Amino acid sequence: MSYQDKSEYTSINTDQGKLFIVATPIGNLKDITLRALEVLESVDWVAAEDTRHSKKLLQHYGLNKKLISLHEHNELERRNELLALLNAGEQGALISDAGTPLISDPGYHLVNLLRQEHIQVEPIPGPSAMIAALSAAGLPTDRFSFEGFLPAKKQKRLHVLEGLTQESRTMVFYESPHRLLESLATFVAAFGNDREIVVAKELTKQFELFFSGTVEEALRFFETNADKVRGEFVFILKGAEAAEPNAITDADQLIQLLLQQALPVKQISEIVAAHLGLKKKAVYQRVLEIK
């Protein structure tokens, strides 16, 4: 067990170094915070996902820092090197290519190790594509879930989305341009044509865009506007509406009736879903529960 109180650092060895988790701009370079600049100027080194990309950012602000590569392919090995530097009393910063580190970016294994070793880790909050998109999407934000990037393969992607069809919270996804149309088509397959979605691209940049509509409308829009399929995308999907109590009661009664006829579970779920306008996957699970 460890306990970190900034006023006392009860179980933190203050003779050791410190790692700052520094959020950097997702597009507009003016979005960096004054505190982030102060920290980046003060540290001994900066661990970055892409050192070439991060070097341009640092040079833009006149910062000449030692850059250490830390990405998904070398993090498990590199974390021990960084631990040694911090144990030697050095101060370091972790940044990603854009936004807040660890949010669909490398850094978890490093931070997890440092916490186990009681090395101080301090967040320097700032830009996040997820939060920026949510704040301007116009969908409910009182409860939401972050789903990150979906699987690249179609069937795995569909399986993940089908498992979310009854999720009532607003859902946030990241997507790359080369999979945009495939992913939107999978959203249509999983959620139907009419689920509300907001697709945000190039946040804080010159060609920032917010598209609001149904998942089918979003797919058609980007199919017919190939010039818009560029940059990084955030999907904000409206959660499922809560089922009416009468619909639940009616479904249970119909399921029980069909079970008495010794029909297969799959067939029962298809009949009930079609008759009451419910999701097949949810009905299938309910049939199993009642059976």
C-alpha positions as CSV (number, residue, x, y, z in Angstrom):
1,M,0.0,0.0,0.0
2,S,1.2,3.5,-0.7
3,Y,0.0,7.0,0.3
4,Q,0.8,10.2,-1.5
5,D,-0.1,13.5,0.1
6,K,1.5,16.5,-1.5
7,S,1.8,18.3,1.8
8,E,3.8,15.5,3.4
9,Y,4.6,12.8,0.8
10,T,4.2,10.3,3.6
11,S,5.5,7.2,1.7
12,I,7.5,9.1,-1.0
13,N,11.2,9.2,-0.8
14,T,11.9,12.9,-1.6
15,D,15.6,12.2,-2.2
16,Q,14.5,10.5,-5.4
17,G,13.4,12.2,-8.6
18,K,9.9,12.9,-9.8
19,L,8.1,12.2,-13.0
20,F,5.6,14.8,-14.3
21,I,2.8,13.6,-16.6
22,V,2.5,16.6,-18.9
23,A,-0.5,17.2,-21.2
24,T,0.4,18.9,-24.5
25,P,-1.7,20.5,-27.2
26,I,-3.9,18.3,-29.4
27,G,-3.6,20.8,-32.3
28,N,-3.4,24.5,-31.5
29,L,0.0,25.1,-29.9
30,K,-1.4,28.0,-27.9
31,D,-3.4,25.5,-25.8
32,I,-0.3,24.5,-23.7
33,T,-0.5,25.7,-20.1
34,L,2.0,28.0,-18.4
35,R,2.6,25.3,-15.8
36,A,3.4,22.7,-18.5
37,L,6.0,25.1,-20.0
38,E,7.5,25.7,-16.6
39,V,7.8,22.0,-15.9
40,L,9.2,21.1,-19.3
41,E,11.8,23.8,-18.8
42,S,12.8,22.6,-15.4
43,V,13.1,18.8,-15.9
44,D,16.3,16.9,-16.8
45,W,14.7,14.9,-19.6
46,V,11.5,14.3,-21.5
47,A,10.2,10.9,-22.4
48,A,8.2,11.1,-25.6
49,E,6.1,8.8,-27.8
50,D,7.7,10.2,-31.0
51,T,10.9,12.1,-30.3
52,R,10.9,13.8,-33.7
53,H,7.4,15.1,-33.2
54,S,8.1,16.2,-29.7
55,K,11.3,17.9,-30.6
56,K,9.4,20.3,-32.9
57,L,7.0,21.1,-30.0
58,L,9.9,21.8,-27.6
59,Q,11.8,23.9,-30.2
60,H,8.7,26.0,-30.8
61,Y,8.9,27.1,-27.2
62,G,12.7,27.4,-27.1
63,L,13.2,24.4,-25.0
64,N,16.3,22.3,-25.6
65,K,15.8,19.1,-23.6
66,K,17.2,15.5,-23.7
67,L,14.5,13.4,-25.4
68,I,14.0,9.7,-24.5
69,S,11.9,7.5,-26.7
70,L,9.0,5.7,-24.9
71,H,6.3,4.1,-27.0
72,E,4.2,1.0,-27.0
73,H,7.0,-1.2,-28.5
74,N,9.7,-0.3,-26.0
75,E,7.9,0.8,-22.8
76,L,8.4,-2.5,-20.9
77,E,12.2,-2.3,-21.4
78,R,12.6,1.5,-21.2
79,R,10.7,1.9,-17.9
80,N,13.5,0.3,-15.9
81,E,16.0,2.8,-17.4
82,L,13.8,5.7,-16.4
83,L,13.3,4.3,-13.0
84,A,17.1,4.3,-12.5
85,L,17.3,7.9,-13.6
86,L,14.6,8.9,-11.1
87,N,16.3,6.9,-8.4
88,A,19.4,8.9,-9.1
89,G,17.5,12.1,-8.3
90,E,16.7,13.3,-11.8
91,Q,13.4,15.0,-12.7
92,G,11.6,13.8,-15.8
93,A,8.5,14.5,-17.8
94,L,6.3,12.2,-19.8
95,I,4.5,13.5,-22.9
96,S,2.6,11.9,-25.7
97,D,2.3,13.1,-29.3
98,A,-0.8,15.1,-28.4
99,G,-3.1,15.5,-25.4
100,T,-2.9,13.8,-22.0
101,P,-0.4,10.8,-21.7
102,L,-1.8,7.4,-21.0
103,I,-5.2,8.2,-22.5
104,S,-5.0,5.7,-25.4
105,D,-1.3,6.4,-25.3
106,P,1.8,4.7,-23.7
107,G,2.8,5.3,-20.1
108,Y,0.7,2.9,-18.0
109,H,3.5,0.4,-17.4
110,L,5.9,3.1,-16.5
111,V,3.6,4.9,-14.0
112,N,2.5,1.6,-12.5
113,L,6.1,0.6,-11.9
114,L,6.9,4.0,-10.3
115,R,3.9,3.8,-8.0
116,Q,5.1,0.4,-6.9
117,E,8.5,1.8,-6.2
118,H,7.1,4.8,-4.4
119,I,8.5,7.3,-6.9
120,Q,6.5,10.5,-7.0
121,V,4.3,11.0,-10.0
122,E,2.7,14.3,-10.5
123,P,0.0,15.2,-13.2
124,I,0.2,18.5,-15.1
125,P,-3.4,18.6,-16.6
126,G,-4.3,20.1,-19.9
127,P,-5.7,19.3,-23.3
128,S,-7.6,16.0,-24.0
129,A,-9.4,15.2,-27.2
130,M,-12.0,13.2,-25.4
131,I,-12.9,16.1,-23.0
132,A,-12.7,18.7,-25.8
133,A,-15.1,16.7,-28.0
134,L,-17.6,15.9,-25.2
135,S,-17.7,19.6,-24.1
136,A,-18.9,20.7,-27.5
137,A,-20.9,17.7,-28.8
138,G,-24.3,18.5,-27.3
139,L,-24.9,15.0,-25.9
140,P,-25.3,14.2,-22.2
141,T,-22.1,14.5,-20.2
142,D,-23.3,13.7,-16.7
143,R,-22.3,10.1,-17.3
144,F,-20.0,8.8,-20.0
145,S,-17.6,6.0,-20.8
146,F,-14.3,6.1,-22.7
147,E,-13.9,3.2,-25.0
148,G,-10.7,4.3,-26.8
149,F,-9.8,2.7,-30.1
150,L,-11.9,-0.2,-31.4
151,P,-10.3,-3.4,-32.7
152,A,-9.0,-3.2,-36.3
153,K,-10.7,-6.4,-37.4
154,K,-14.3,-6.1,-38.4
155,Q,-15.7,-9.1,-36.5
156,K,-13.9,-8.1,-33.3
157,R,-15.1,-4.6,-33.7
158,L,-18.7,-5.7,-34.2
159,H,-18.5,-7.9,-31.1
160,V,-17.3,-5.1,-28.9
161,L,-20.0,-2.7,-30.2
162,E,-22.8,-5.3,-29.8
163,G,-21.8,-5.6,-26.2
164,L,-22.4,-1.9,-25.8
165,T,-25.9,-1.7,-27.4
166,Q,-27.6,-1.4,-24.0
167,E,-25.1,1.0,-22.4
168,S,-27.0,4.0,-21.2
169,R,-24.0,6.4,-20.8
170,T,-22.7,8.5,-23.6
171,M,-19.8,6.6,-25.2
172,V,-16.5,8.1,-26.5
173,F,-14.3,6.4,-29.1
174,Y,-11.1,7.3,-30.9
175,E,-10.7,6.4,-34.6
176,S,-8.0,6.9,-37.3
177,P,-8.9,8.2,-40.8
178,H,-8.1,5.0,-42.7
179,R,-10.7,3.0,-40.6
180,L,-13.3,5.8,-40.4
181,L,-15.8,4.4,-42.9
182,E,-15.4,0.8,-41.8
183,S,-16.0,1.8,-38.2
184,L,-19.1,3.9,-39.0
185,A,-20.5,1.0,-41.0
186,T,-20.0,-1.3,-38.0
187,F,-21.8,1.2,-35.8
188,V,-24.8,1.0,-38.1
189,A,-24.7,-2.8,-38.0
190,A,-24.5,-2.8,-34.2
191,F,-26.7,0.1,-33.2
192,G,-29.1,0.4,-36.1
193,N,-29.6,3.4,-38.4
194,D,-31.0,5.9,-35.9
195,R,-28.7,6.1,-32.9
196,E,-27.4,9.7,-32.5
197,I,-23.7,10.3,-32.9
198,V,-21.3,13.3,-33.1
199,V,-18.1,12.8,-35.1
200,A,-15.4,15.4,-34.3
201,K,-12.2,15.8,-36.3
202,E,-9.1,17.9,-36.2
203,L,-10.0,19.4,-32.8
204,T,-8.5,22.8,-32.2
205,K,-7.0,22.9,-35.7
206,Q,-7.8,24.9,-38.8
207,F,-10.1,22.3,-40.3
208,E,-11.9,21.4,-37.1
209,L,-15.3,19.8,-37.8
210,F,-18.3,18.5,-35.8
211,F,-20.9,16.4,-37.6
212,S,-24.1,15.7,-35.7
213,G,-26.8,13.2,-36.8
214,T,-27.6,9.5,-36.8
215,V,-24.9,6.9,-37.4
216,E,-26.3,6.2,-40.9
217,E,-26.2,10.0,-41.7
218,A,-22.6,10.2,-40.5
219,L,-21.6,7.2,-42.7
220,R,-23.3,8.8,-45.7
221,F,-21.7,12.2,-45.0
222,F,-18.2,10.9,-44.9
223,E,-18.7,8.6,-47.9
224,T,-19.7,11.5,-50.0
225,N,-17.1,13.9,-48.6
226,A,-13.8,12.1,-49.0
227,D,-11.9,15.3,-48.4
228,K,-13.1,15.3,-44.8
229,V,-11.7,11.8,-44.1
230,R,-8.4,13.2,-42.7
231,G,-6.9,13.7,-39.3
232,E,-7.8,12.1,-36.0
233,F,-11.5,11.4,-35.1
234,V,-13.5,11.3,-31.9
235,F,-16.9,9.6,-31.9
236,I,-19.4,10.6,-29.3
237,L,-22.3,8.1,-29.3
238,K,-25.6,8.7,-27.4
239,G,-26.4,6.0,-24.8
240,A,-29.3,3.6,-25.1
241,E,-32.7,4.8,-23.9
242,A,-33.9,3.0,-20.8
243,A,-36.5,0.4,-21.7
244,E,-40.1,1.1,-20.7
245,P,-41.3,-1.1,-17.8
246,N,-44.2,-2.3,-19.9
247,A,-41.8,-3.4,-22.7
248,I,-39.8,-5.5,-20.2
249,T,-42.9,-7.1,-18.8
250,D,-44.2,-7.8,-22.3
251,A,-40.9,-9.3,-23.3
252,D,-40.8,-11.6,-20.3
253,Q,-44.3,-12.8,-20.9
254,L,-43.6,-13.5,-24.6
255,I,-40.3,-15.3,-23.8
256,Q,-42.0,-17.6,-21.3
257,L,-44.8,-18.4,-23.8
258,L,-42.3,-19.3,-26.5
259,L,-40.1,-21.3,-24.1
260,Q,-43.2,-23.4,-23.5
261,Q,-43.2,-24.2,-27.2
262,A,-39.7,-25.6,-26.9
263,L,-38.3,-23.1,-29.5
264,P,-34.5,-22.5,-29.7
265,V,-33.1,-19.6,-27.7
266,K,-31.8,-17.8,-30.8
267,Q,-35.2,-18.1,-32.5
268,I,-37.1,-16.8,-29.5
269,S,-34.7,-13.8,-29.2
270,E,-35.3,-13.0,-32.8
271,I,-39.1,-13.2,-32.5
272,V,-39.3,-11.1,-29.4
273,A,-36.8,-8.5,-30.6
274,A,-38.7,-8.1,-33.9
275,H,-42.1,-8.0,-32.2
276,L,-41.2,-5.5,-29.5
277,G,-38.5,-3.5,-31.3
278,L,-35.8,-4.5,-28.8
279,K,-32.1,-5.4,-29.4
280,K,-31.6,-9.1,-30.2
281,K,-28.5,-9.4,-28.0
282,A,-30.3,-8.0,-24.9
283,V,-33.3,-10.3,-25.5
284,Y,-31.0,-13.3,-26.0
285,Q,-29.4,-12.7,-22.6
286,R,-32.9,-12.3,-21.1
287,V,-34.0,-15.6,-22.6
288,L,-31.0,-17.3,-21.0
289,E,-31.8,-15.8,-17.6
290,I,-35.5,-16.9,-17.7
291,K,-34.7,-20.3,-19.1
